Amino acid sequence: MSELSHAAGKAAAAQDTSRKINLRALMMEGRALFALLLIVVVFSLLSPNFLSADNLIIMTRHVAMNAILAIGMLLVILNGGIDLSVGSTVGLSGVVAGMLLQGLEIKSLNVFLYPAVWVVIIVSLGVGTLVGYVNGVVVARLKVAPFIATLGMLYVARGIALLITNGTPFSSLEGEAGLGNTGFLTFLKGAPLGLPMPVWAMILFAAIFAVVLSKSPFGRWLYATGGNERAAELSGVPVKKVQTRIYVLSGLCAAAVGLLLTGDLSSATPAAGEFFELNAIAAVVIGGAALSGGRGTIRGTLIGAFVIGFLVDGLVLIGVSQFWQQIIKGAVIIVAVALDQLQQTLQKRRSAKAAVSPPKPSERTPAPV
């Protein structure tokens, strides 16, 4: 009878330990969501306008652009890389759109071409995709470190934008009906069903890439290469193609943000997108992705983008200095990375403890008779 009581006590203790571990893991994995809820509660108490419908729409509009950029960044970070050129790609794609809307001069023929709006959008997206493709080739084929390759492209893309504009923005983007290039600002400033166009774009990008990562072979290849590139290559995963494609998709996301930002500002400036890459990286890290690769989700990245966006807009709403905003945002990023490292340490300890613990009596191999 005492043996049964002793076994029952051990089972109850093991169950309590398991519950504690599960609760700790849940708190660690859901830290971004907890942070977002805390931000909403704190700022709603500090400012009655924080949760107003108009302010929520404005904040979500700001979040949407960073979220789209962060989705592309997530793909790169899942592979263990980084893309520092996305901010410059935002500026370059917007400048290309502005240049085309104001007319493209062909001096040899002495004519000006005014492309239709849909042509402008496709060309601008193509420019971002091309920047991403160059990044992918340099990283995957030439074996240049992603940090160095994309840092160089950061300067190249920004320099091209400055050359196109000569340092001055394009401000006349309304077009003229007689030239057939009207509707650019009307389309990007639209709000179907009351939601701004950037929010709809965020929903579309998030839905597409969530399906890609969870349901497609490309998604499985991406997680595999991020987890262990050599093992994935030996398993038949086209590692170089995966690396090239993720930078192409990151460039596409950046170009889309460039178009949305140009429409939002009603002008195309080469300075647009400066430091956007840092906000995108912050959103991905706060959302629980590992900078070493192989771990991260679209859902977590969206939550991370909302944490950054709501935090900054909340600080602005209560009148906190811009200098303090930078300090607070930096502190949040450091805490997020520290918690991520703590989570990995706890997981390694649990794995090591499970590896050395003796098997249960029911799992032991019976001795030969």
HELIX and SHEET records of a PDB file:
HELIX    1   1 SER A    2  GLU A   29  1                                  28    
HELIX    2   2 ARG A   31  LEU A   46  1                                  16    
HELIX    3   3 ALA A   53  LEU A   78  1                                  26    
HELIX    4   4 VAL A   86  LEU A  101  1                                  16    
HELIX    5   5 VAL A  117  ALA A  140  1                                  24    
HELIX    6   6 PRO A  146  THR A  165  1                                  20    
HELIX    7   7 ALA A  177  LEU A  179  5                                   3    
HELIX    8   8 PHE A  184  LEU A  188  1                                   5    
HELIX    9   9 PRO A  192  GLY A  194  5                                   3    
HELIX   10  10 MET A  197  LYS A  215  1                                  19    
HELIX   11  11 PRO A  217  GLY A  227  1                                  11    
HELIX   12  12 GLU A  229  LEU A  234  1                                   6    
HELIX   13  13 VAL A  239  LEU A  265  1                                  27    
HELIX   14  14 PHE A  276  ILE A  286  1                                  11    
HELIX   15  15 ILE A  298  LEU A  317  1                                  20    
HELIX   16  16 GLN A  322  VAL A  356  1                                  35    
HELIX   17  17 PRO A  361  GLU A  363  5                                   3    
SHEET    1   A 2 LEU A 104  ILE A 106  0                                        
SHEET    2   A 2 VAL A 111  LEU A 113 -1                                        
END                                                                             
